[in-house]
Amino acid sequence: MAVRLHPHALERLQERGGTEQEVRLTVEAGEHFEAKFGRTGFRRNFPFAGTWQGKIYANRQIEAYAVQEGSDWVVITVIVKYF
């Protein structure tokens, strides 16, 4: 199984502070759930212990929304949450 990121997902990662490695780990080993429009959502928490937009956070959550193409997953968009 390969995990590919759509250009839109790569742009969202830059805006929201996640990494490609975190997205891949989320799809490979995170919680999965049904999402709108026939997509699948994946969610996983990561230790962060850093600053994002001037605030200090201990954790970062990655939500990746993907479609399956054969045995591969194509990540369409990514949401990053800090807590």
Steps between C-alpha positions, in 0.01 A plus 500: 500500500635839401383834638507788252421861577298714260649849440207649697595287803863613474390865499279446805792336683717806445222732620406290802838378623488122448758279330476248217640231730222563754237470228646172378511359854143617557372315192707189571433465874241756611133469583281496189141613452250563223490853362284694254500440125617138527833596655672343798634704788806408702594649838805473722654700785871583517709653779585856400645692795547813296363839403241559230387854418640637824346241734660196662338160441582149622332305219406522135217304335507417130177430312552382143213452253574257220360292216620155411643434153570130467706410806631857540358791698493850351474763773280785380522738795644522850383672819746562784378569855712605796424435866 
